Amino acid sequence: MQSTIRDACADDQNAIRRLLCDAFGRRAEADLVEALRDCGALSISLVTERDGELVGYIALPRLRSPKLGLALAPLAVAALHRGRGIGSRLIKEGLNRARDAGNEIVFVLGAPEYYERQGFSLEAAQPFPCAYAGPYFMAIWLGDARRTPEPVIYPDAFDAIP
């Protein structure tokens, strides 16, 4: 059966938590999503369902700066479903929704060999000062607009991640 991407809903919260804890081997990312939801920073929250089971999740929280910027964090796919393009489809749908909502740029902290295949680049993020700047900090512009770089400031909920 084909997997379906849809908006996460309140009934998904426990399944999202289990998926994130299993995918990352700790609860920090699940706690992050809950904190982002509680403070209203969770701009886009999508799940992938396959045969009634939640097998993928992506969050795109609003950044404190730049104004029309989002973060991609976290992205998770259940271990038994990896390598099937679920993460790529979640990213594509998340970026499309972000663009449609008027956002201009999305930042991610992750493996360049994976996220560069999704269109992210180190070069796009390089001019933006950020506490997470470095070899894993990437960005993707969602349109033609290229604003003057300003500091990338994540929601306070990110400060709790070890």
BELKAHU-V463377 format. One record per backbone hydrogen bond with DSSP energy under -0.5 kcal/mol. NH is the residue of the N-H (numbers start at 0). CO is the residue of the C=O. If there is no record, write none. Layout:
NH_CO / NH_CO
This chain:
3_48 / 5_46 / 7_44 / 11_8 / 12_9 / 15_11 / 16_12 / 17_13 / 18_14 / 19_15 / 20_16 / 21_17 / 22_18 / 23_19 / 24_20 / 25_20 / 30_26 / 31_27 / 32_28 / 33_29 / 34_30 / 35_31 / 36_32 / 37_33 / 38_34 / 39_35 / 39_36 / 40_35 / 41_35 / 42_40 / 42_59 / 43_59 / 45_57 / 46_5 / 47_55 / 48_3 / 49_52 / 52_49 / 54_47 / 54_52 / 55_47 / 56_75 / 57_45 / 58_73 / 59_43 / 61_40 / 62_68 / 63_152 / 64_152 / 68_65 / 69_104 / 70_60 / 71_106 / 72_58 / 72_70 / 75_56 / 77_54 / 80_77 / 81_78 / 83_80 / 88_84 / 89_85 / 90_86 / 91_87 / 92_88 / 93_89 / 94_90 / 95_91 / 96_92 / 97_93 / 98_94 / 99_95 / 100_96 / 101_98 / 102_97 / 103_67 / 104_67 / 105_139 / 106_69 / 107_137 / 108_71 / 109_107 / 109_135 / 111_109 / 113_110 / 114_110 / 115_111 / 116_113 / 117_113 / 117_114 / 118_115 / 119_114 / 120_138 / 124_120 / 125_121 / 126_122 / 127_124 / 128_126 / 130_151 / 132_129 / 136_133 / 137_107 / 137_135 / 138_120 / 139_105 / 141_103 / 142_103 / 151_128 / 152_64 / 152_150 / 153_151 / 157_154 / 158_155 / 159_156 / 160_157
